Amino acid sequence: MKKSIFKKLRSIVGRKYCTDSETDLICYSYDATNLRYMPEVVVFPERMEEVAAIMRLATEERFPVIPRGAGTGMTGGALAIKGGVVLVLTRMNRILRTDADNMVAEVEPGVITGNFQKVVEAKGLFYPPDPSSAAYSTIGGNVAECAGGARAVKYGVTKDYVLGLSVVLPTGDCIHTGVETTKGVVGYDMTRLMVGSEGTLGVITKIVLRLLPLPETVCTMTAVFDHIEDAARAVSGIIRSGIIPRTLEYMDQSAIRCAESYLNIGLPVDAGAMLLIETDGPKEMAEMEISKLCALCLSYRARSVHKAKTPKEALDLWKARKAISPALFKLNPDKINEDIVVPRSKVPDLVKKIDDLRNKTGLTIVSFGHAGDGNIHFNIMLDKSKTSELKKANVAVETLFKYTVELGGTISGEHGVGITKLPFIRLEMSEAEIDLMRRIKKAFDPNNILNPGKIFLHA
């Protein structure tokens, strides 16, 4: 990058918050995919006006800008694959207001999701979206990817809680989308278009979020099964029962063993699968529903069910669920992590297909996830330096993607497309659909400077 551009960037954010040192560039060259692309400069704006000035400069000088939060993304959406400037938004981390009367909050994109949840819960309010990375990921990143999480089965995903946005366009123009009222249908729904756009249409600088009353009680249980097919059928049975659980999580035997090796809390490592289920609401109702779900799981041949007796016991179970992903690296040095979704009635078919692939290929495949909404995370643990193993894993991924689409599902429920799923979007989308999205991208970003090379082939 030209020295003159670097100097202008420093004049916008200040010398301390603009760097091209190799150490800093390396720190912001990768995300949770562990793929690496070196940016040329990293900047840390604090205000919307600074973001706008950076985008105007990028338009004038034609350099790429890549918005970034905490770097927890799973598809390479915040990687500088064409060089340029990584725009780190973590300094914009204020909770601007919480309005209990109207059940809304306004935050900046760098607010950590888990921290925000604690703040509003202390006021008797509830922000349901809860990605597994909530302790680290930012709300801006959650909005850019339309993150979900375990509670999506009952409460929906991030897009269901975003009422409005402040956005800096690639040209440096600033817009405000949405309304804070329950209803509002003036013009196109630009808010929904921005949510899940992976930083390709604009840089989000403020977010207005819908809140709910905090549920009075949460009840937690586990159901242990000898066979994965029984656990998968139990998932479908629970959904048919008319009880909508707060969470309905699935773990196969490999996932259980990984979590237990990490935490040593007495998980049933000999089980074929385990469900982690919660209900919430008024105390009497939540307890009644959890008791019914215990009985229902037993009717689907669960070998045991257990209700958590204390908040600590429930917390330990969630620690186990959230420990699976980091614990996987005990199995092999590299991970291919996918987040496919099928209609909930098709979960048994998907689980069986994953198990068949595991047995056929000999690959280490671990599956777990949000079975209550049909979202299964399958992880292939491998050593990518072994060419034959990597080739086999890539074939397995494509096989599962094709099967997922055949079942009426989608190849990404939470992680987005980024660059890792970019080669597969034609499995799910037609050329006409892709072309329309390209034209939308061009309308927002005529010079293709904002997060270029993501989502679309050859874009």
Buried (B, 14 or more C-beta within 10 A) or exposed (E): BEEEBBEBBBEBBBEEBBBBEEEBBEBBBBBBBEBEBBBBBBBBBBEBEBBBBBBBBBBEBEBBBBBBBBBBBBBBBBBBBBBBBBBBBBBBBEBEEBEEEEBBBBBBBBBBBBBBBEBBEEEEBBBBBBBBBBBBBBBBBBBBBBBBBBBBBBBBBBBBBBBBBBBBBBBBEBEBBBBBEEEEEEEEEBBBBBBBBBBBBBBBBBBBBBBEEBBEBBBBBBBBBBBBBBBBBBBBBBBEEEBBBBBBBBBBBBBBBBBBBBBEEEBBEEBBBBBBBBBBBEEEBBBBBBBBBBEBBBEBBBBBBBBBEEEEBBEBBBEBBBBBBEBBEEBBEBBBBBBBBBBBBBBBBBBEBBBEBBEEBEBBBBBBBBBBBBBBBBBBBBEBEEEEBBEBBEEBBBBBBBBBBEBEBBBBBBBBBBBBBBEBBEBBBEEEEBEEBBEBBEEBBEBBBBBBBBBBEEB
